[in-house]
């Protein structure tokens, strides 16, 4: 491996990858607990929870692309600190504390809890996007070769898997169903860990002098920048970009629905009153992803390219969901969730390299590097599942007769409500993963040959 191919050190790639931990750790803990906490612990009406989450999702329509666009335009700190680093620091070191406030609810009236939930999650999302948009936007520019992107993507995946697993594993060790104060303690511990890890991620986000000079030159040249609307239009007209973000959205639907359904599955499908069952299910998932999913899909991606690997991963995972629908106890649930983990390892390993392929293709055609706006739009699509979650949880729980706050047990909910839990946990993710397969098969065109050609063109054009 030549030095040209691997300009960044392993230490830097490992540090950069910690961003995957910060993303998945906090969002996993947020996604698993937020609906269950407000609906079953605080007894906030599920319709109000759904409305708050839907508004939160629509806020991303403005928040994510706009922050990405503004970070692209920023020139004030570039020469000294870089285009991305200052905004990353502000967001990464502050968002976890606002996250804590989401669960420290000082009121108990329905309207008071609704307003508290809405205001805190909107504030949390703003700061979260501030660091994440700049984190993701840096990837294509900082890591140029396929080798670097695969290595950095691997470390991001390893940290991300650890994050999502710990985000699910850790809180149940401190939580007792029916005691909201134990949830607050668990979230406080999550906040402290995330804050500490944010410091370890800072070296990986620093832009070196060569990159800062290039960023400053591009940002300062008149005529180089595009308007927000122009960049938005370009991205939404690009078939590869659309195919990728819809596939990514499908993956996020799976993440949101499986994680948020986990407490419901534990209480009423398995029938356990012990939150540590969630930890057992997550542990099986983690082991199979690390031992099977990451090595398998890293190998497949290198052999057949990102496009074909995405096709294989999405269709295989679609079918891997089927057995989980029929699980009834801890053993079968843990086994089938673990097997699903092997399949979704594909998207985790290849989502960043594949996104970089899409960005490279756009840069070649436009002659401009505007990663921030494209990253913001990608993040917006990744947040649409929150709107879907807010709507479907409210509709399904209301229409199936779900009993909020019912004690754990297989007979605590009516049969139709149990079907609703299985529907949200299994059927919805299956549908969206299959849509991802169709997008990568019928719409996406960046095969292995085209990706190699694009990399050569980028070198020739000094982009």
C-alpha positions as CSV (number, residue, x, y, z in Angstrom):
1,X,0.0,0.0,0.0
2,X,1.7,3.2,-1.1
3,X,1.9,6.4,1.0
4,X,-0.1,8.2,-1.6
5,X,-3.0,5.8,-1.2
6,X,-2.9,6.1,2.6
7,X,-2.2,9.7,3.4
8,X,-3.9,9.6,6.8
9,X,-2.5,7.5,9.7
10,X,-4.4,4.6,11.3
11,X,-4.7,6.8,14.5
12,X,-6.5,9.5,12.5
13,X,-8.8,7.0,10.9
14,X,-9.6,5.4,14.2
15,X,-10.3,8.8,15.8
16,X,-12.5,9.9,12.9
17,X,-14.4,6.6,13.2
18,X,-15.4,7.5,16.7
19,X,-17.9,9.8,15.1
20,X,-19.8,6.7,14.3
21,X,-20.0,5.9,18.0
22,X,-21.3,9.4,18.8
23,X,-23.9,9.1,16.2
24,X,-25.2,5.6,16.9
25,X,-24.7,5.5,20.7
26,X,-26.8,8.5,21.5
27,X,-29.4,8.0,18.8
28,X,-29.8,4.3,19.8
29,X,-30.4,5.3,23.4
30,X,-32.7,8.0,22.2
31,X,-34.6,5.8,19.7
32,X,-35.1,2.9,22.1
33,X,-36.3,5.0,25.0
34,X,-38.1,8.1,23.8
35,X,-41.5,6.6,22.8
36,X,-41.6,4.1,25.6
37,X,-40.5,6.7,28.2
38,X,-43.1,9.3,27.3
39,X,-46.0,6.8,26.5
40,X,-45.5,4.1,29.2
41,X,-43.6,5.9,32.0
42,X,-44.9,9.4,31.8
43,X,-48.3,8.4,30.2
44,X,-48.2,11.1,27.6
45,X,-50.9,10.4,25.0
46,X,-49.3,8.5,22.0
47,X,-51.0,10.9,19.6
48,X,-49.1,13.8,21.2
49,X,-45.9,11.8,21.1
50,X,-46.5,11.2,17.4
51,X,-47.2,14.8,16.7
52,X,-44.0,15.9,18.5
53,X,-41.9,13.4,16.6
54,X,-43.6,14.3,13.3
55,X,-42.8,18.0,13.9
56,X,-39.2,17.0,14.8
57,X,-39.0,15.1,11.5
58,X,-40.3,18.1,9.5
59,X,-37.8,20.4,11.3
60,X,-35.1,18.3,9.5
61,X,-36.4,19.4,6.2
62,X,-35.0,22.9,7.0
63,X,-32.4,22.1,9.6
64,X,-30.2,19.4,7.9
65,X,-29.8,20.8,4.3
66,X,-29.5,24.4,5.6
67,X,-26.8,23.7,8.1
68,X,-24.9,21.7,5.5
69,X,-25.2,24.6,3.0
70,X,-24.1,27.2,5.5
71,X,-21.1,25.1,6.5
72,X,-20.1,24.9,2.8
73,X,-20.2,28.7,2.6
74,X,-18.3,29.4,5.8
75,X,-14.8,30.9,5.2
76,X,-14.0,32.7,8.4
77,X,-12.1,29.9,10.2
78,X,-10.9,27.9,7.2
79,X,-7.3,29.0,7.0
80,X,-6.6,28.4,10.7
81,X,-9.1,25.7,11.8
82,X,-10.6,24.3,8.6
83,X,-14.0,24.4,7.1
84,X,-15.6,21.6,9.2
85,X,-13.6,21.4,12.4
86,X,-14.9,24.4,14.3
87,X,-18.6,23.6,13.8
88,X,-17.9,19.9,14.7
89,X,-16.4,20.9,18.0
90,X,-19.3,23.2,19.0
91,X,-21.9,20.6,18.1
92,X,-20.2,17.4,19.4
93,X,-19.4,18.9,22.8
94,X,-22.8,20.3,23.5
95,X,-25.5,18.1,21.9
96,X,-25.4,15.3,24.6
97,X,-26.3,17.8,27.4
98,X,-29.4,18.9,25.5
99,X,-30.2,15.2,24.9
100,X,-30.2,14.7,28.7
101,X,-32.8,17.5,29.0
102,X,-35.2,15.6,26.8
103,X,-35.7,13.1,29.6
104,X,-35.5,15.5,32.6
105,X,-39.1,16.5,32.4
106,X,-40.1,19.1,35.0
107,X,-43.9,19.0,34.3
108,X,-46.5,16.3,34.3
109,X,-49.5,17.8,32.5
110,X,-50.2,16.5,29.0
111,X,-49.7,19.9,27.3
112,X,-46.6,20.6,29.5
113,X,-44.9,17.3,28.7
114,X,-45.8,17.7,25.0
115,X,-44.2,21.1,24.8
116,X,-41.1,20.0,26.8
117,X,-40.6,17.0,24.5
118,X,-41.0,19.2,21.3
119,X,-38.7,22.0,22.4
120,X,-35.9,19.8,23.7
121,X,-35.9,17.4,20.7
122,X,-35.8,20.3,18.3
123,X,-32.8,21.8,20.2
124,X,-31.1,18.5,20.4
125,X,-31.5,17.9,16.6
126,X,-30.1,21.4,15.8
127,X,-26.9,20.7,17.7
128,X,-26.7,17.1,16.6
129,X,-26.9,18.2,12.9
130,X,-24.2,20.9,13.4
131,X,-21.6,18.2,14.2
132,X,-22.9,15.4,12.1
133,X,-23.3,17.3,8.9
134,X,-19.7,18.5,9.0
135,X,-18.5,15.1,10.1
136,X,-20.0,13.4,7.1
137,X,-19.1,16.1,4.7
138,X,-15.5,15.8,5.5
139,X,-15.3,12.1,4.6
140,X,-15.0,12.4,0.8
141,X,-12.5,15.2,1.0
142,X,-10.3,13.8,3.8
143,X,-10.2,10.2,2.5
144,X,-9.6,10.2,-1.2
145,X,-8.4,6.7,-2.2
146,X,-10.6,3.6,-2.1
147,X,-8.2,2.0,0.4
148,X,-8.5,5.0,2.8
149,X,-12.3,5.2,2.4
150,X,-12.7,1.5,3.1
151,X,-10.4,1.6,6.1
152,X,-12.1,4.8,7.5
153,X,-15.5,3.3,6.8
154,X,-14.5,0.1,8.6
155,X,-13.5,2.0,11.7
156,X,-16.6,4.0,11.5
157,X,-18.6,0.8,11.3
158,X,-16.8,-0.8,14.2
159,X,-17.3,2.2,16.4
160,X,-20.8,2.6,15.1
161,X,-21.8,-1.0,16.0
162,X,-20.3,-0.6,19.4
163,X,-22.2,2.6,19.8
164,X,-25.6,1.3,18.7
165,X,-25.1,-1.8,20.8
166,X,-24.0,0.0,24.0
167,X,-26.8,2.5,23.4
168,X,-29.2,-0.4,23.7
169,X,-27.2,-2.6,26.1
170,X,-26.3,0.0,28.7
171,X,-29.5,1.8,29.8
172,X,-31.4,-1.4,30.7
173,X,-28.8,-2.2,33.3
174,X,-30.0,0.8,35.3
175,X,-33.7,0.9,34.3
176,X,-36.7,-0.5,36.2
177,X,-39.9,-0.5,34.3
178,X,-42.4,1.8,36.0
179,X,-39.7,4.1,37.6
180,X,-39.0,7.1,35.4
181,X,-36.1,8.3,37.6
182,X,-34.1,5.2,36.7
183,X,-34.4,6.1,33.0
184,X,-33.0,9.6,33.8
185,X,-30.0,8.0,35.6
186,X,-29.3,5.8,32.5
187,X,-29.5,8.7,30.2
188,X,-27.2,10.7,32.4
189,X,-24.6,7.9,32.1
190,X,-25.0,7.9,28.3
191,X,-24.4,11.7,28.2
192,X,-21.2,11.5,30.2
193,X,-19.8,8.7,28.0
194,X,-20.7,10.5,24.8
195,X,-19.1,13.7,26.0
196,X,-15.9,12.0,26.9
197,X,-15.8,10.1,23.5
198,X,-16.4,13.4,21.7
199,X,-13.0,14.6,22.9
200,X,-11.3,11.5,21.5
201,X,-12.9,12.1,18.1
202,X,-11.4,15.6,17.7
203,X,-8.0,14.6,16.2
204,X,-9.7,12.7,13.4
205,X,-11.8,15.7,12.4
206,X,-8.9,18.1,12.1
207,X,-8.1,19.2,8.5
208,X,-4.4,19.2,7.7
209,X,-2.7,22.3,6.2
210,X,-2.9,21.1,2.6
211,X,-6.7,20.5,2.9
212,X,-7.3,23.8,4.7
213,X,-5.4,25.7,1.9
214,X,-7.5,23.9,-0.8
215,X,-10.7,24.6,1.1
216,X,-9.9,28.2,1.5
217,X,-9.0,28.6,-2.2
218,X,-12.2,27.0,-3.4
219,X,-14.3,28.9,-0.9
220,X,-12.7,32.2,-1.8
221,X,-12.9,31.9,-5.6
222,X,-15.8,33.9,-7.0
223,X,-18.2,31.9,-9.1
224,X,-17.3,28.7,-7.4
225,X,-20.2,28.6,-5.0
226,X,-23.7,27.6,-5.9
227,X,-26.9,28.8,-4.4
228,X,-28.8,26.6,-1.9
229,X,-31.6,26.1,-4.4
230,X,-29.2,25.2,-7.2
231,X,-27.4,22.6,-5.0
232,X,-30.7,21.2,-3.8
233,X,-32.0,20.9,-7.4
234,X,-28.8,19.3,-8.6
235,X,-28.9,16.6,-5.9
236,X,-32.6,15.9,-6.3
237,X,-32.2,15.4,-10.1
238,X,-29.3,13.0,-9.7
239,X,-30.5,9.5,-10.0
240,X,-27.6,8.0,-8.1
241,X,-28.0,10.4,-5.2
242,X,-31.7,9.7,-5.0
243,X,-31.2,5.9,-5.2
244,X,-28.6,6.1,-2.4
245,X,-30.5,8.3,0.0
246,X,-33.7,6.3,-0.4
247,X,-31.8,3.1,0.3
248,X,-30.1,4.8,3.3
249,X,-33.6,6.0,4.4
250,X,-34.8,2.4,4.3
251,X,-31.9,1.4,6.5
252,X,-32.7,4.1,9.0
253,X,-36.4,3.0,9.0
254,X,-35.1,-0.4,10.1
255,X,-33.0,1.1,12.8
256,X,-35.7,3.4,14.2
257,X,-38.5,0.8,14.2
258,X,-36.5,-2.1,15.6
259,X,-34.9,0.0,18.3
260,X,-38.0,1.8,19.4
261,X,-40.0,-1.5,19.3
262,X,-37.4,-3.3,21.5
263,X,-39.0,-2.4,24.9
264,X,-42.4,-3.3,23.6
265,X,-41.1,-6.6,22.2
266,X,-39.4,-7.5,25.5
267,X,-42.5,-6.6,27.6
268,X,-45.3,-8.1,25.6
269,X,-43.9,-10.5,22.9
270,X,-41.4,-12.2,25.2
271,X,-43.4,-11.3,28.2
272,X,-40.5,-10.3,30.5
273,X,-40.5,-7.7,33.2
274,X,-36.7,-7.5,33.2
275,X,-35.2,-4.7,31.1
276,X,-31.9,-6.6,30.9
277,X,-33.6,-8.9,28.3
278,X,-33.0,-5.9,26.0
279,X,-29.3,-6.2,26.9
280,X,-29.3,-9.9,26.0
281,X,-30.9,-9.3,22.6
282,X,-28.5,-6.5,21.8
283,X,-25.5,-8.6,22.9
284,X,-26.4,-11.3,20.4
285,X,-26.8,-8.6,17.7
286,X,-23.4,-7.0,18.5
287,X,-21.5,-10.3,18.4
288,X,-23.0,-11.4,15.1
289,X,-22.4,-8.0,13.4
290,X,-18.8,-7.8,14.6
291,X,-17.9,-11.5,13.9
292,X,-20.0,-12.1,10.8
293,X,-21.4,-8.9,9.3
294,X,-18.4,-6.6,9.1
295,X,-15.8,-9.1,7.8
296,X,-18.3,-10.6,5.3
297,X,-19.4,-7.3,3.7
298,X,-16.0,-5.7,3.8
299,X,-14.8,-8.7,1.7
300,X,-17.9,-8.6,-0.6
301,X,-17.6,-4.8,-1.1
302,X,-13.9,-5.1,-2.2
303,X,-14.7,-8.0,-4.5
304,X,-17.8,-6.8,-6.3
305,X,-18.0,-3.1,-5.6
306,X,-20.4,-1.0,-3.5
307,X,-23.3,-1.1,-5.9
308,X,-23.5,-4.9,-6.1
309,X,-22.8,-5.4,-2.4
310,X,-25.7,-3.1,-1.6
311,X,-27.9,-5.1,-3.8
312,X,-26.9,-8.4,-2.1
313,X,-27.2,-6.9,1.4
314,X,-30.6,-5.3,1.0
315,X,-32.3,-8.4,-0.6
316,X,-30.7,-10.9,1.8
317,X,-31.7,-8.8,4.8
318,X,-35.2,-8.5,3.6
319,X,-35.7,-12.2,3.8
320,X,-33.7,-12.5,7.1
321,X,-36.5,-10.5,8.8
322,X,-39.1,-13.2,8.2
323,X,-38.2,-15.7,11.0
324,X,-38.2,-12.9,13.6
325,X,-42.0,-12.3,13.0
326,X,-42.6,-15.8,14.5
327,X,-40.3,-15.5,17.6
328,X,-42.0,-15.8,21.0
329,X,-39.2,-16.1,23.5
330,X,-35.8,-14.8,24.4
331,X,-33.8,-17.5,22.6
332,X,-35.6,-17.3,19.3
333,X,-35.7,-13.5,19.4
334,X,-32.0,-13.3,20.1
335,X,-31.1,-15.8,17.4
336,X,-33.2,-14.1,14.7
337,X,-32.1,-10.6,15.6
338,X,-28.5,-11.8,15.5
339,X,-28.9,-13.2,12.0
340,X,-30.5,-10.0,10.8
341,X,-27.4,-8.2,12.2
342,X,-25.2,-10.1,9.7
343,X,-27.3,-8.8,6.8
344,X,-27.5,-5.1,7.9
345,X,-23.7,-5.1,8.4
346,X,-23.6,-4.5,4.6
347,X,-25.1,-1.0,4.9
348,X,-23.0,-0.1,7.9
349,X,-19.8,-1.1,6.2
350,X,-20.5,0.5,2.8
351,X,-22.7,3.5,3.5
352,X,-19.9,6.0,3.6
353,X,-17.8,4.6,0.8
354,X,-20.9,4.4,-1.4
355,X,-21.9,8.0,-0.5
356,X,-18.4,9.1,-1.4
357,X,-18.8,7.4,-4.8
358,X,-22.0,9.5,-5.4
359,X,-20.3,12.7,-4.3
360,X,-17.3,12.1,-6.6
361,X,-19.7,11.6,-9.5
362,X,-21.5,14.9,-8.8
363,X,-18.2,16.8,-8.3
364,X,-17.0,15.6,-11.7
365,X,-20.1,16.9,-13.4
366,X,-20.4,20.2,-11.5
367,X,-16.7,21.0,-10.9
368,X,-17.5,22.0,-7.3
369,X,-17.2,20.4,-3.9
370,X,-20.4,21.1,-2.0
371,X,-20.4,18.1,0.3
372,X,-22.1,19.9,3.1
373,X,-25.4,20.5,1.3
374,X,-25.5,16.9,0.0
375,X,-24.7,15.6,3.4
376,X,-27.5,17.7,4.8
377,X,-30.0,16.3,2.3
378,X,-28.8,12.8,3.1
379,X,-29.3,13.4,6.8
380,X,-32.8,14.8,6.0
381,X,-33.7,11.5,4.3
382,X,-32.2,9.7,7.3
383,X,-34.6,11.6,9.6
384,X,-37.8,11.0,7.5
385,X,-38.1,7.7,9.4
386,X,-38.8,9.7,12.6
387,X,-41.9,11.2,10.9
388,X,-42.9,7.7,9.8
389,X,-42.3,6.4,13.3
390,X,-44.4,9.2,14.9
391,X,-47.3,8.6,12.5
392,X,-47.3,4.8,12.4
393,X,-46.8,4.2,16.2
394,X,-49.7,6.5,16.9
395,X,-51.9,5.0,14.3
396,X,-51.0,1.4,15.0
397,X,-51.3,1.7,18.8
398,X,-54.6,3.5,18.6
399,X,-56.1,1.2,16.0
400,X,-55.0,-2.1,17.7
401,X,-56.1,-1.2,21.2
402,X,-52.6,-0.9,22.8
403,X,-52.8,-0.3,26.5
404,X,-50.3,2.3,27.6
405,X,-48.5,1.4,30.9
406,X,-49.8,-2.1,31.0
407,X,-47.6,-4.5,33.1
408,X,-45.2,-6.8,31.2
409,X,-46.7,-10.1,30.1
410,X,-47.8,-12.0,27.0
411,X,-51.5,-11.5,28.0
412,X,-51.2,-7.9,29.1
413,X,-52.1,-6.6,25.6
414,X,-55.0,-7.7,23.3
415,X,-54.0,-10.0,20.4
416,X,-54.4,-7.2,17.8
417,X,-52.0,-5.0,19.8
418,X,-49.4,-7.9,19.7
419,X,-49.8,-8.0,16.0
420,X,-49.2,-4.3,15.9
421,X,-45.9,-4.7,17.8
422,X,-44.8,-7.4,15.3
423,X,-45.8,-5.3,12.4
424,X,-43.8,-2.3,13.6
425,X,-40.7,-4.4,14.5
426,X,-40.6,-6.7,11.4
427,X,-42.9,-5.9,8.5
428,X,-42.1,-2.2,8.2
429,X,-38.3,-2.7,8.0
430,X,-38.8,-5.5,5.5
431,X,-40.8,-3.3,3.2
432,X,-38.2,-0.5,3.2
433,X,-35.2,-2.8,2.8
434,X,-36.8,-4.3,-0.3
435,X,-37.4,-0.7,-1.7
436,X,-33.7,-0.1,-1.2
437,X,-32.9,-3.3,-3.2
438,X,-35.1,-2.0,-6.0
439,X,-33.4,1.4,-6.0
440,X,-29.9,0.0,-6.1
441,X,-30.9,-2.5,-8.8
442,X,-33.0,-0.4,-11.1
443,X,-31.9,3.2,-10.6
444,X,-28.3,3.3,-9.3
445,X,-25.6,3.2,-12.0
446,X,-22.2,3.6,-10.3
447,X,-20.8,0.2,-10.7
448,X,-17.2,-0.8,-10.0
449,X,-15.9,0.3,-13.4
450,X,-17.5,3.7,-13.3
451,X,-16.2,4.4,-9.7
452,X,-12.6,3.6,-10.9
453,X,-13.1,5.9,-13.9
454,X,-14.3,8.7,-11.7
455,X,-11.4,8.5,-9.4
456,X,-9.0,9.0,-12.3
457,X,-11.0,12.0,-13.6
458,X,-10.8,13.6,-10.1
459,X,-7.0,13.3,-10.1
460,X,-6.8,14.7,-13.6
461,X,-9.0,17.7,-12.7
462,X,-7.3,18.2,-9.3
463,X,-10.6,17.9,-7.5
